[in-house]
């Protein structure tokens, strides 16, 4: 699994050319890279392939190959995506690692802002880990999950829709007001993305956004795997929310992949998913009933059903695929969180973003006698997502008000070192040790120039291979990239 975050960006008082978000994003990333860029290899990119269609025709969507785009030594990808700097974490094997390498992305953006500052004659470039500019524009925080190709995509849609519609209870980022396609004016809501969801199922990511995205771009052996590309989620500042977001979703996909009959044969089907995801987001009381094939249910009811199936699964299945101890902790925290949402939501302050943010907003309303739609509150909403040191969230973290699942030192280490239990380890180590010989890289290959007429492309189509256990000795013993290629038999 992995998380891709498009950061909101603004230029404040800079030279005129950096008022363009693409230019300022490029400056930000180039400043961080210091000219040491490992070019991204677009050979295997197929963003236009649709999981609903078996077609060998050319993809109708083409990636922007001319923009700044680099792989990093921690196995991540850092690049300009349209008008945003985007950090795509390395692939990891459990939810706790997902939190760590998502936090590493925040640290990389912090450093990027500092480095860019040195190149500006005046002003600054600031990024925000959020999903809306409150002016009708949304940008994504996407998740990716490796799933067996044998699982029918229609079954995935049925299994995950109810979860995606309701998991905002604990992983919504919180938002002042409503916008875009919403027909309801609300003071505060659970999710930043809910108002922007317009279809149940679809291929688009920037318009007609679907709850379940059909992009079929596995970044792995396509005959064996698919990657569920999830665009419905919010950008989380709280570690705990990120942990539950990816951990619970992985549980549901594991149950589906194993065809657990108590789960697959008894699914809750949302009958009005688009209307429901918005309505649930607008209801901070969490008491709203939405229509399902099992009658009217609250979001909490639906989440409790998913939890009960996951608990049963944990008693019958091998939990190693979900991280063993991490999997059991996810279940414990999931259950505790749903209980707290029912009995004492405020107890989740520092763990659930929308609750943490709402507490701040309510405090300003009470202190300054503000109207619920005051512009100051919208500004505070944005400030909550400012990743710079010394800003609102960083201060709360420093005061111990935010539950952390990764230490500061672990986060710093993860900016340069890859996870050890996926192929990202091989990619990151090679980029670090043999940087000058790396011609290009992507998720499922690294291409080396070893001084021969032809480049050597090492395929890494199996995400579970190329781990520290598999290749550490080979990389350590290789004194040259040519020796590594020989040892790999590539």
URWOWO-V609247 format. One record per residue. SS is DSSP state (@ for helix, = for strand, . for the rest). PHI is phi in degrees with one decimal (none if undefined). PSI is psi in whole degrees, 0 to 359 (* if undefined). Layout:
ss:SS phi:PHI psi:PSI
ss:SS phi:PHI psi:PSI
//
This chain:
ss:. phi:none psi:163
ss:= phi:-165.6 psi:167
ss:= phi:-128.3 psi:131
ss:= phi:-113.2 psi:126
ss:= phi:-121.3 psi:121
ss:= phi:-89.3 psi:117
ss:= phi:-88.6 psi:137
ss:= phi:-67.7 psi:144
ss:= phi:-137.2 psi:143
ss:= phi:-143.8 psi:141
ss:= phi:-101.8 psi:124
ss:= phi:-114.5 psi:103
ss:. phi:70.3 psi:24
ss:. phi:-87.0 psi:180
ss:. phi:-58.0 psi:149
ss:@ phi:-53.7 psi:324
ss:@ phi:-65.2 psi:337
ss:@ phi:-91.0 psi:6
ss:@ phi:-72.5 psi:339
ss:. phi:-76.9 psi:122
ss:@ phi:-63.4 psi:331
ss:@ phi:-69.1 psi:320
ss:@ phi:-68.0 psi:317
ss:@ phi:-69.0 psi:325
ss:@ phi:-64.2 psi:318
ss:@ phi:-63.9 psi:318
ss:@ phi:-60.4 psi:316
ss:@ phi:-58.6 psi:311
ss:@ phi:-72.6 psi:317
ss:@ phi:-62.8 psi:325
ss:@ phi:-63.7 psi:322
ss:@ phi:-70.4 psi:321
ss:@ phi:-76.1 psi:338
ss:. phi:53.0 psi:37
ss:. phi:79.7 psi:1
ss:. phi:-100.4 psi:66
ss:. phi:-93.9 psi:133
ss:= phi:-100.5 psi:107
ss:= phi:-60.7 psi:141
ss:= phi:-79.8 psi:134
ss:. phi:-91.6 psi:115
ss:. phi:-86.3 psi:4
ss:. phi:-52.4 psi:318
ss:. phi:-97.8 psi:10
ss:. phi:-78.2 psi:126
ss:. phi:-137.6 psi:60
ss:. phi:-66.9 psi:345
ss:. phi:-91.8 psi:356
ss:. phi:-72.7 psi:133
ss:= phi:-108.6 psi:126
ss:. phi:-62.3 psi:342
ss:. phi:-85.8 psi:351
ss:. phi:-125.5 psi:127
ss:. phi:-90.9 psi:99
ss:. phi:-145.0 psi:138
ss:. phi:-96.7 psi:10
ss:. phi:-73.8 psi:158
ss:. phi:-58.9 psi:146
ss:. phi:-67.7 psi:138
ss:. phi:-79.8 psi:353
ss:. phi:-114.6 psi:133
ss:. phi:-120.3 psi:132
ss:. phi:-68.5 psi:156
ss:. phi:-84.8 psi:91
ss:. phi:-78.8 psi:350
ss:. phi:-89.9 psi:354
ss:. phi:-92.7 psi:164
ss:. phi:-59.3 psi:129
ss:= phi:-157.0 psi:115
ss:= phi:-141.2 psi:147
ss:= phi:-89.8 psi:147
ss:. phi:-111.0 psi:164
ss:. phi:-70.4 psi:348
ss:. phi:-90.2 psi:7
ss:. phi:90.6 psi:357
ss:. phi:-85.0 psi:171
ss:= phi:-117.8 psi:134
ss:= phi:-130.9 psi:120
ss:= phi:-160.7 psi:170
ss:= phi:-90.6 psi:120
ss:= phi:-114.7 psi:105
ss:. phi:57.1 psi:256
ss:. phi:-118.1 psi:29
ss:= phi:-138.3 psi:148
ss:= phi:-77.0 psi:131
ss:= phi:-123.0 psi:135
ss:= phi:-113.7 psi:119
ss:= phi:-108.0 psi:115
ss:. phi:-64.4 psi:159
ss:. phi:-65.8 psi:157
ss:. phi:-70.7 psi:136
ss:. phi:-127.0 psi:170
ss:. phi:-107.3 psi:358
ss:. phi:-157.8 psi:169
ss:@ phi:-67.3 psi:328
ss:@ phi:-68.1 psi:320
ss:@ phi:-65.9 psi:326
ss:@ phi:-61.1 psi:319
ss:@ phi:-62.4 psi:312
ss:@ phi:-58.8 psi:312
ss:@ phi:-80.9 psi:342
ss:@ phi:-70.3 psi:317
ss:@ phi:-63.6 psi:325
ss:@ phi:-59.9 psi:324
ss:@ phi:-61.7 psi:318
ss:@ phi:-59.4 psi:317
ss:@ phi:-63.9 psi:320
ss:@ phi:-64.1 psi:320
ss:@ phi:-66.9 psi:323
ss:@ phi:-59.5 psi:312
ss:@ phi:-64.5 psi:322
ss:@ phi:-61.1 psi:317
ss:@ phi:-62.4 psi:319
ss:@ phi:-66.1 psi:318
ss:@ phi:-67.7 psi:320
ss:@ phi:-64.7 psi:325
ss:@ phi:-57.5 psi:326
ss:. phi:-69.9 psi:342
ss:. phi:-98.7 psi:353
ss:. phi:-96.7 psi:141
ss:. phi:-80.0 psi:335
ss:. phi:-161.6 psi:163
ss:. phi:76.4 psi:189
ss:= phi:-154.6 psi:160
ss:= phi:-109.6 psi:128
ss:= phi:-124.1 psi:139
ss:= phi:-116.8 psi:154
ss:= phi:-131.6 psi:135
ss:. phi:-91.8 psi:76
ss:. phi:-141.6 psi:192
ss:. phi:-130.4 psi:6
ss:= phi:-155.6 psi:147
ss:. phi:-94.3 psi:6
ss:. phi:63.4 psi:18
ss:. phi:-125.2 psi:22
ss:. phi:97.5 psi:2
ss:. phi:-111.3 psi:136
ss:= phi:-124.9 psi:148
ss:. phi:-135.7 psi:158
ss:. phi:-101.4 psi:157
ss:= phi:-122.1 psi:106
ss:= phi:-103.9 psi:147
ss:= phi:-114.0 psi:152
ss:= phi:-129.9 psi:134
ss:= phi:-131.4 psi:128
ss:= phi:-76.7 psi:127
ss:= phi:-133.2 psi:146
ss:= phi:-60.7 psi:137
ss:. phi:-63.4 psi:340
ss:. phi:-69.8 psi:342
ss:. phi:-79.1 psi:123
ss:. phi:-66.1 psi:138
ss:@ phi:-64.7 psi:327
ss:@ phi:-61.8 psi:325
ss:@ phi:-67.9 psi:323
ss:@ phi:-61.9 psi:314
ss:@ phi:-56.2 psi:311
ss:@ phi:-64.8 psi:324
ss:@ phi:-76.3 psi:324
ss:@ phi:-97.4 psi:342
ss:@ phi:-58.3 psi:311
ss:@ phi:-60.0 psi:324
ss:@ phi:-69.0 psi:314
ss:@ phi:-63.4 psi:325
ss:@ phi:-69.7 psi:328
ss:@ phi:-109.7 psi:343
ss:. phi:-67.0 psi:347
ss:@ phi:-58.5 psi:343
ss:@ phi:-53.5 psi:325
ss:@ phi:-122.2 psi:350
ss:@ phi:-123.2 psi:14
ss:. phi:-72.1 psi:142
ss:. phi:-84.1 psi:348
ss:. phi:81.8 psi:144
ss:= phi:-154.5 psi:136
ss:= phi:-81.5 psi:121
ss:. phi:79.7 psi:190
ss:. phi:-137.3 psi:165
ss:. phi:-162.9 psi:184
ss:. phi:60.0 psi:241
ss:. phi:-88.6 psi:4
ss:. phi:-70.7 psi:139
ss:. phi:-97.9 psi:0
ss:. phi:-113.7 psi:136
ss:. phi:-93.4 psi:118
ss:. phi:-127.1 psi:154
ss:. phi:-76.4 psi:320
ss:= phi:-154.7 psi:144
ss:= phi:-138.1 psi:169
ss:. phi:-72.5 psi:320
ss:. phi:-122.1 psi:147
ss:. phi:-86.5 psi:337
ss:. phi:-94.1 psi:339
ss:@ phi:-56.7 psi:317
ss:@ phi:-63.1 psi:340
ss:@ phi:-96.2 psi:0
ss:. phi:-84.4 psi:122
ss:. phi:-119.2 psi:344
ss:= phi:-136.2 psi:160
ss:= phi:-75.8 psi:309
ss:= phi:-134.3 psi:135
ss:= phi:-177.8 psi:171
ss:. phi:-91.8 psi:333
ss:. phi:-67.0 psi:155
ss:. phi:-127.1 psi:344
ss:. phi:-115.1 psi:352
ss:. phi:-152.0 psi:157
ss:. phi:44.8 psi:47
ss:. phi:-62.8 psi:131
ss:= phi:-97.2 psi:156
ss:= phi:-68.1 psi:320
ss:= phi:-116.9 psi:117
ss:= phi:-89.1 psi:140
ss:. phi:-101.6 psi:10
ss:= phi:-57.0 psi:127
ss:. phi:-111.6 psi:81
ss:. phi:-133.2 psi:87
ss:. phi:-70.7 psi:337
ss:. phi:52.7 psi:37
ss:. phi:-167.8 psi:182
ss:. phi:-58.2 psi:110
ss:. phi:-66.8 psi:337
ss:. phi:-75.1 psi:339
ss:. phi:-104.5 psi:329
ss:= phi:-130.0 psi:154
ss:= phi:-125.5 psi:161
ss:= phi:-117.4 psi:118
ss:= phi:-74.9 psi:115
ss:= phi:-96.7 psi:109
ss:= phi:-103.5 psi:119
ss:. phi:-113.1 psi:2
ss:. phi:-84.6 psi:348
ss:. phi:-83.1 psi:163
ss:. phi:-93.0 psi:161
ss:. phi:-81.0 psi:120
ss:. phi:-100.3 psi:136
ss:. phi:-89.3 psi:326
ss:. phi:-79.7 psi:127
ss:@ phi:-54.3 psi:316
ss:@ phi:-60.4 psi:320
ss:@ phi:-66.6 psi:318
ss:@ phi:-61.6 psi:317
ss:@ phi:-57.4 psi:311
ss:@ phi:-70.2 psi:323
ss:@ phi:-57.2 psi:308
ss:@ phi:-81.6 psi:326
ss:@ phi:-66.9 psi:316
ss:@ phi:-69.2 psi:321
ss:@ phi:-64.6 psi:320
ss:@ phi:-62.5 psi:322
ss:@ phi:-58.7 psi:314
ss:@ phi:-64.4 psi:319
ss:@ phi:-69.2 psi:326
ss:@ phi:-65.8 psi:318
ss:@ phi:-62.1 psi:319
ss:@ phi:-67.0 psi:315
ss:@ phi:-61.8 psi:324
ss:. phi:-86.0 psi:1
ss:. phi:52.0 psi:47
ss:. phi:-63.8 psi:113
ss:@ phi:-64.0 psi:323
ss:@ phi:-62.6 psi:337
ss:@ phi:-93.8 psi:304
ss:@ phi:-65.6 psi:330
ss:. phi:-92.5 psi:4
ss:. phi:-138.2 psi:29
ss:. phi:-63.2 psi:145
ss:. phi:-85.1 psi:121
ss:. phi:-107.7 psi:125
ss:= phi:-77.2 psi:127
ss:. phi:-88.0 psi:339
ss:. phi:-136.5 psi:68
ss:@ phi:-61.7 psi:319
ss:@ phi:-67.5 psi:313
ss:@ phi:-63.5 psi:324
ss:@ phi:-70.3 psi:320
ss:@ phi:-65.4 psi:325
ss:@ phi:-72.6 psi:315
ss:@ phi:-62.8 psi:319
ss:@ phi:-64.6 psi:319
ss:@ phi:-61.4 psi:325
ss:. phi:-80.5 psi:355
ss:. phi:-110.4 psi:89
ss:. phi:-72.2 psi:349
ss:. phi:-78.1 psi:343
ss:. phi:60.4 psi:31
ss:. phi:-112.0 psi:355
ss:. phi:-62.8 psi:138
ss:. phi:-97.4 psi:134
ss:= phi:-123.7 psi:152
ss:= phi:-77.9 psi:135
ss:= phi:-137.8 psi:175
ss:. phi:-67.8 psi:349
ss:. phi:-107.6 psi:17
ss:= phi:99.2 psi:188
ss:= phi:-76.0 psi:130
ss:= phi:-138.5 psi:154
ss:. phi:-86.3 psi:164
ss:@ phi:-60.8 psi:323
ss:@ phi:-64.1 psi:319
ss:@ phi:-56.3 psi:314
ss:@ phi:-66.7 psi:317
ss:@ phi:-64.5 psi:323
ss:@ phi:-63.4 psi:324
ss:@ phi:-65.2 psi:313
ss:@ phi:-59.0 psi:318
ss:@ phi:-60.8 psi:315
ss:@ phi:-62.1 psi:321
ss:@ phi:-66.6 psi:320
ss:@ phi:-65.8 psi:322
ss:@ phi:-63.6 psi:319
ss:@ phi:-63.8 psi:318
ss:@ phi:-61.0 psi:319
ss:@ phi:-64.1 psi:336
ss:@ phi:-83.7 psi:340
ss:@ phi:-113.3 psi:339
ss:. phi:-114.1 psi:167
ss:. phi:-77.8 psi:121
ss:@ phi:-88.9 psi:2
ss:@ phi:-62.6 psi:327
ss:@ phi:-64.5 psi:339
ss:@ phi:-108.5 psi:9
ss:. phi:97.6 psi:17
ss:. phi:51.3 psi:257
ss:@ phi:-59.6 psi:324
ss:@ phi:-62.0 psi:320
ss:@ phi:-62.6 psi:314
ss:@ phi:-67.3 psi:326
ss:@ phi:-68.8 psi:323
ss:@ phi:-56.9 psi:313
ss:@ phi:-60.1 psi:316
ss:@ phi:-63.3 psi:315
ss:@ phi:-71.3 psi:324
ss:@ phi:-59.6 psi:310
ss:@ phi:-64.4 psi:316
ss:@ phi:-63.3 psi:322
ss:@ phi:-68.5 psi:315
ss:@ phi:-62.5 psi:322
ss:@ phi:-64.5 psi:317
ss:@ phi:-67.1 psi:323
ss:@ phi:-61.8 psi:329
ss:@ phi:-80.7 psi:319
ss:@ phi:-102.3 psi:325
ss:. phi:-156.2 psi:73
ss:@ phi:-55.1 psi:325
ss:@ phi:-62.2 psi:340
ss:@ phi:-68.2 psi:348
ss:@ phi:-93.3 psi:11
ss:. phi:-58.9 psi:131
ss:. phi:88.0 psi:357
ss:. phi:-120.5 psi:317
ss:. phi:-108.8 psi:124
ss:@ phi:-61.7 psi:314
ss:@ phi:-65.3 psi:327
ss:@ phi:-71.6 psi:318
ss:@ phi:-62.4 psi:315
ss:@ phi:-68.2 psi:318
ss:@ phi:-61.9 psi:324
ss:@ phi:-62.2 psi:320
ss:@ phi:-66.9 psi:313
ss:@ phi:-60.6 psi:313
ss:@ phi:-61.3 psi:325
ss:@ phi:-64.7 psi:318
ss:@ phi:-68.0 psi:321
ss:@ phi:-60.0 psi:315
ss:@ phi:-69.2 psi:319
ss:@ phi:-71.0 psi:318
ss:@ phi:-105.8 psi:7
ss:. phi:52.4 psi:53
ss:. phi:-92.0 psi:149
ss:. phi:-73.2 psi:153
ss:. phi:-62.2 psi:337
ss:. phi:-105.0 psi:20
ss:. phi:-61.0 psi:140
ss:@ phi:-62.3 psi:331
ss:@ phi:-62.1 psi:324
ss:@ phi:-69.7 psi:323
ss:@ phi:-64.3 psi:322
ss:@ phi:-65.6 psi:320
ss:@ phi:-65.9 psi:322
ss:@ phi:-54.8 psi:311
ss:@ phi:-65.4 psi:318
ss:@ phi:-62.0 psi:331
ss:. phi:-56.7 psi:330
ss:. phi:-99.1 psi:8
ss:= phi:-72.2 psi:118
ss:. phi:-88.7 psi:1
ss:. phi:-68.3 psi:153
ss:. phi:-64.6 psi:142
ss:. phi:82.8 psi:0
ss:. phi:-91.3 psi:182
ss:@ phi:-49.7 psi:303
ss:@ phi:-69.3 psi:321
ss:@ phi:-62.1 psi:323
ss:@ phi:-65.6 psi:318
ss:@ phi:-62.7 psi:320
ss:@ phi:-64.8 psi:318
ss:@ phi:-65.4 psi:329
ss:. phi:-82.4 psi:0
ss:. phi:79.7 psi:18
ss:. phi:-85.7 psi:349
ss:. phi:-112.0 psi:129
ss:. phi:-71.3 psi:117
ss:. phi:-102.4 psi:139
ss:. phi:-110.6 psi:3
ss:. phi:-143.2 psi:136
ss:. phi:-77.0 psi:162
ss:@ phi:-57.5 psi:318
ss:@ phi:-67.6 psi:322
ss:@ phi:-62.6 psi:319
ss:@ phi:-65.0 psi:314
ss:@ phi:-60.6 psi:316
ss:@ phi:-61.8 psi:322
ss:@ phi:-72.8 psi:349
ss:. phi:-73.5 psi:338
ss:. phi:-119.3 psi:342
ss:. phi:-117.7 psi:136
ss:. phi:-80.0 psi:164
ss:. phi:-62.3 psi:154
ss:. phi:-100.1 psi:352
ss:. phi:-112.1 psi:16
ss:. phi:-138.0 psi:177
ss:. phi:-62.5 psi:344
ss:@ phi:-58.5 psi:334
ss:@ phi:-62.0 psi:313
ss:@ phi:-61.2 psi:312
ss:@ phi:-59.3 psi:310
ss:@ phi:-64.6 psi:318
ss:@ phi:-65.8 psi:319
ss:@ phi:-66.0 psi:318
ss:@ phi:-63.3 psi:328
ss:@ phi:-78.1 psi:314
ss:@ phi:-81.4 psi:324
ss:. phi:-121.5 psi:43
ss:@ phi:-52.9 psi:317
ss:@ phi:-67.8 psi:339
ss:@ phi:-96.7 psi:353
ss:= phi:-80.9 psi:115
ss:= phi:-76.0 psi:316
ss:= phi:-167.5 psi:169
ss:= phi:-157.0 psi:159
ss:= phi:-150.1 psi:194
ss:. phi:-64.0 psi:325
ss:. phi:-120.7 psi:28
ss:= phi:-168.3 psi:156
ss:= phi:-131.8 psi:128
ss:= phi:-109.1 psi:124
ss:= phi:-113.0 psi:145
ss:. phi:-102.8 psi:107
ss:. phi:-106.9 psi:20
ss:. phi:87.0 psi:7
ss:. phi:-98.2 psi:168
ss:. phi:-58.1 psi:326
ss:. phi:-109.8 psi:145
ss:. phi:-71.6 psi:154
ss:= phi:-108.3 psi:113
ss:= phi:-99.3 psi:117
ss:= phi:-97.5 psi:116
ss:= phi:-82.6 psi:138
ss:. phi:-130.1 psi:57
ss:. phi:-77.3 psi:349
ss:. phi:-102.1 psi:105
ss:. phi:-61.3 psi:338
ss:. phi:-89.9 psi:1
ss:. phi:-109.5 psi:167
ss:. phi:80.7 psi:21
ss:. phi:-79.6 psi:174
ss:@ phi:-58.7 psi:318
ss:@ phi:-60.5 psi:324
ss:@ phi:-78.1 psi:319
ss:@ phi:-126.2 psi:0
ss:@ phi:-56.8 psi:312
ss:@ phi:-62.7 psi:319
ss:@ phi:-60.7 psi:316
ss:@ phi:-70.2 psi:318
ss:@ phi:-62.3 psi:321
ss:@ phi:-79.5 psi:335
ss:. phi:-73.1 psi:122
ss:. phi:-89.8 psi:341
ss:. phi:-137.0 psi:159
ss:@ phi:-62.7 psi:329
ss:@ phi:-64.0 psi:320
ss:@ phi:-65.1 psi:323
ss:@ phi:-66.4 psi:316
ss:@ phi:-60.6 psi:318
ss:@ phi:-64.1 psi:316
ss:@ phi:-64.5 psi:328
ss:@ phi:-80.2 psi:346
ss:. phi:69.1 psi:26
ss:. phi:-82.2 psi:*
//
